[in-house]
Amino acid sequence: MVGHIILHRDIMEWEWYQSPNVFRVYIHLLIKANFKNKKWQGKLIKRGQLITSIGHLASELMISAQSIRTSLFKLSDSNAIVLKPTNRFTLITIVNYDNYQTAKSYSNKQNNTQLTNNQHSNNKQSTTTKERNKNNKANKEKIELRRKKFKNQVFEHSQYDFKILNSFYNHWSELNIDKSRMRFENERFFEIDKRLSKWLIMEKNIKSVVVKSNEPKKVIGNR
């Protein structure tokens, strides 16, 4: 494989930059994605797409299949990629690939002037800004849907008191700084029923401590 990819410094501000597996998987997908449209076994694999599988990625990156699944889920959930699985393989599309990877002409005729280059740069920046605004709006709508879904899942456990469910939901649905993820989504493992059970025990312990601290102390006088 020859050629290169373009990696902008803005990626350091990306939410998954400090997540080793997710970041590594994403860069690997960028490198493996088609630079131009190609056919594979009669199927058209477009620029910015690739055909692979969880097992194949795990073998190439030498990390577990479960880590690959988790990384792909997070990338898909944050709208960085689109997954289209089949019985034999998975088609992965890099979202906004053309905004990050500049296409170069295979022709030797390059007669563009500096003015044209500047106009292209300005147009690209304007397009990128519009895309980012569009993505931010989509992410905001998406997080609201995820919060609603999470709330429904929590309150399905009607065997618990409403106050318990409400405090549990308020804690775990808290948003991060850029309002793109909830607190519980940063957990590697999260089963609502098990977490609720622990939450109930914690609430009881807190109440017990409060009650004991409010009990009047006995004063022993001198005889």
Residue, then its C-alpha position, 0 to 999 in steps of 0.5 A: m500500500v502506497g500513498h499517505i493520509i492527511l491528519h489535521r491538528d484539530i484531531m487533538e480536540w476530538e473526543w476519542y483522541q485520548s482513547p487508545n483503541v478507538f483512536r487507533v481503530y479510526i486511524h487504521l480505517l482512514i489508512k485502509a479506506n479507498f482513495k478512489n472508487k474501486k470494484w471488489q467482487g462485483k461491488l462498488i466500494k466508493r472513495g472513503q469506504l472499505i470492506t473488512s470484518i471484526g476478526h480481520l481488524a483484530s488480527e491487523l491491529m492485534i487487539s481483541a475482537q471485543s475491543i474492536r466491536t466497542s471501538l466501532f460502536k463508539l465511532s458509529d455512535s459519534n457519527a465518525i463512521v457508518l457501518k453496514p454489516t452483512n453475513r460475510f463482511t462489514l462495509i465501513t464508510i468514513v463520514n466526511y472523508d472528503n473534508y479530511q482527505t484532499a483528492k489529488s488529480y492524476s493528471n500532470k496538468q496543474n495550471n491553477t493560480q494562487l488566487t484559485n487555490n485561495q478561493h478553493s481554500n475559502n470554499k472548503q473552509s466554508t463547506t467544512t464549517k457548514e458541515r460541522n454546524k450540521n453535525n453539531k445540530a445532528n449530534k444535539e438531536k441524537i443525544e436528546l433521543r439517547r437520553k429519552k431512550f435511557k430514561n425509558q430504560v431506567f423507569e422500566h424498573s418499576q419495582y424501585d421507588f420513583k425517587i431512586l429511579n429519578s436520582f439514578y437517572n439524573h446522575w448517569s444522564e449528566l452530559n459532558i462539556d460538549k454535550s455529546r455523551m452521557r456519564f454512563e456512556n463512558e463506562r466500559f460495562f453498564e447493566i441498568d438492573k445491577r447498577l440500580s441494585k447497587w444504587l439502592i444499597m448506597e442510598k440506604n447507607i446514606k440515609s442510615v448515616v444521616v439518621k444516626s447523625n441526627e439522633p440526640k446524644k445521651v448526656i451522662g451526669n455526675r452522681 
